[in-house]
Amino acid sequence: MRPASASPVSSFFLRLFFVFASTRGYTILVLVAAQYLSARYILAPSKNWLQHLTDGSLFLLVCASSLAIAGGYLINNFYDAEKDRINRPKQYLLHQALPPRAQLQFYFLFNLLCLAMAAYVSYKAFLFFVAYIFGLWLYSHFLKKMFWASNLFAALLAITPFFAIAIYFRNFSPWVMYHAGFLFLIILTRDLIKDLQNFRGDWVRNYRTVAIVFGKRFTKYIVTALLFLNTLPLYFLLKEPQSLGGMYFYFLACIPLLISILVLLWTSDRQKTYLWMHNILKALLIAGVASIVLVRFTPF
């Protein structure tokens, strides 16, 4: 219930702000930019910006992806309210500014709009997003509490919107797969570090994460293995500097940053340190989106 002094207009915009915050609107905006930049410079570089921006089917697929992910965040907030109260109290208060009933209402609205847009593109796109929405719900409701599936499915669901665009352009070249592999391993690494950061809240809520089931030390071994495994897509990407253009320097800069993550991982067990590592990887992902435009520049 809004205060008596609040005007209908101010109440409306306040509700929009709460929806934006609860759905991590800033993350969705980054995703939209990443999808369009990937389409322009990686998946379909033969088309210019005007062709991409006036492609109605591409626009609907990007919107459908954004709505599905927004719904995924809402249902995740709904199921994780008690855990977030312990792990992220400030974020919990912001998310709970949108009542649980309203969260569910927006969840169903976003999913219906997503499926309507996908159906307009094709029945295959409709089926793709039906499966994606179901996967997001299954993860939040069930898989998130299973240590063997939680992190893996979270990373897979995070890169799925890019596969929607790749399917649309029918581009599954090895170069595209190297990009996807690098992105998948970074997200999976970040998710495991997040489990270390949220260890206390997960333990209180009886979540069976890898860190809870096997302990922090074993989780660190897995993170270390993932960091070393990521040298494979990095190696193959850096082998083709002509294809990467200026983005070559981004992947080159990733090497010392990943080494710094490894050093921090084994030299400190403080929650703030895990937060630093999580933020470094998040910054790495955002910088990766921004650097896609560098593919057009050929310094070699």
C-alpha positions, 0 to 999 in steps of 0.5 A: 500500500502506497503512502497517502501523500504519494501521487499515482505517477510517483507510485507508478515510477517507484514500482517500475524502479523496484521491478528494475532492481528485482530483475537486475535491469542493469544486467539485462541491459548488458545482455542486450548489448552483448547480443547485438554486439555478438550478432554484428561482429561475431555471428553475422559480421557480413551484415551492417548495423542498419540491417541488424537494428532493423531486423524484426526477428532479431529484435523479438528474440533479444526482447524474449531473452530479456523477458525470460531472464527478468522472470528468472530473476523474479522467481529466483528472488521469490524462492531465495528470500530467506537465504538472501536475508542472511547473505545479502541483507541490503539486496534482500530489502530492495527486492522485498520492496516488491511484494512476493505476490507482485513478483509472481504477477510480473513473473507470469506477465514477462513469461507470457510476453516472452512466449508471444514474441518467440511465437511470432518469430517461429514455432522453433523459437517458441519451443526454445523459450518454453524449454528455457523458461522451464529450465529457469524455474527448475533451477530456482525451485529444485536444481539450485539446492543440488550440489551436482547440478546447481553451478553447472545449470546456472552457467548453462542458463546464463549463456543460453540466450547467446545460443538463441542468437547463434541458432537464428544466424546458423553460426556454430563455427569453432571460433564461436564455440571458443568464445562460448567455452570461455564465457561458460567457464568464467561464469561457472568459476564465478558461480563457485566463488559465489558459493564460497562467499555465501557459505554461511547463508547456504548452510543455514538454509540447508542448501547442498552447494559444492562448498557445503557438501565437499567443503571450502578447500575442495571447492577451491580445487575445482575453481583452480581446475576451471581456471586452468581449463580456461587456458584451452579456449584462451589458447585457441582464441589467441592463436587467431589474432587476425580473427579477434582483431583488437579483442585479442588484447582483451583476452591477453589481459585476461591471463594476469587477471585469472592468475590474480584470482588464483592467488587470492583464492589460496591466500585468503578465506575472508568473505570480502576476498571472495567478494573481490574475486566475484567482482573481478570476474563480473568486471571481466565479463562486462569488459568482454562485452565492451571489447566485442566492438574491437573485433572490427579493428585489425592491428595485426 
